[in-house]
Amino acid sequence: MLEYAFEEVACDEGGGGWSLLGGFGMETAAHQKAIRRRAAEGWRYAGFIPKRQRAGGFIESIDLVFERQRPDT
């Protein structure tokens, strides 16, 4: 049986700036650190779910979803 863990990541970490196509662009690197750390602990990245979103559609934070095989007890 699989077990799951969730880790919140803010989508405004890592800086930002104006994009070439207009508007304000944001980028995050925190997700990479979280995925690498969890992988070292035996978790597999399974996807993400938007956690907080503004009315205009900007996603402020996401939950990264990790899974691993539960040890038989």
N, C-alpha and C positions, 0 to 999 in steps of 0.2 A: 504494500500500500504506500502511496505517496504522501508526503507531508509538505506543507507550503509555508513560506515566509514572505512577508511584505516589507518593503523598505521605501520610505518616502524620500523623494529627491526634488529639490526646488529647481524650477526651470530657468531661474534667472542667475544661477551661479556660472562663473566663467567669463563674464563680460558680455558686451553687446555693442551695438552701434547701428548706424543707419545702413540699410541694405541698398544695393545698387538699383533695385527695382522700386525703391521708395518704401517709406515706412521704417519702423524701428525693428531691428533684428536682434534676437537673443540666442545665446548658445550656452550649453552646459557641458561640463566635463565630469561632474560628480557621478553620473551614472556609470562611467567607465571604471572608476575606482570601486564603486559598490559591487559591480559585476565581477571584477577580478578578485576582490576580497572574498565574496561569497563562493566563487568557484574554488578558491583555495581551501574553503571549509567544506567542500563536497556538495555544494548546491549548484543547480543548473538554472540558468536564466530561462524563464518561461514566457515573459511578456511584460506589458505594463498596462496600467489603468489610469486615466486622468483622475486626479484626486480633487484639485481645486482649479476652477476655470472662471474667467471673467465673462461678463455678459457679451463682450465683443468677440469671444472665442479664444482669447489668449489663455493657454494652459499655464497656471502658476506652479503647480506641482503634480508629480505623478507618483504612483506606487509601483515600484519594480516588483515583479512576482518571481519567486524562486521556488524550485521544487527539488526534492531528493527522495530516494527510496528510504522508507522508514525501516530501521533495523527490526528484524523479527524478534519478538520477545516471547 
